[in-house]
């Protein structure tokens, strides 16, 4: 699975095994919403499962929340699975304050795969590595 940068530097998409992941970058405000909405509209119609990853989003306003709600509703309307990956306290608080927890259902990012945690061979390669939680 690779990350595919689209024409917009604030949007990247990857697909693997029926899951399409959209990574957004920067500030999710009216300007960005207007630029990425057409692409997200296409993806919400076509993807059987759509994950929107906000880990690289530094700000989100009401128009950004509106876009996320629109995506979640469109995906679910055609029977698809919706996932919102978010770990930023400010954005999570905004979702909670606007009572959109149930609609957007934010979740933390998945744990890294064992392959991404592997250390390069070296003097300590035989020592088990502890994962931070």
Beta strands, then each sheet from edge to edge (+ up, - down):
strand 1: 4-5
strand 2: 11-16
strand 3: 19-28
strand 4: 49-60
strand 5: 81-85
strand 6: 106-107
sheet 1: 1+ 2- 3+ 4+ 5+ 6+
end
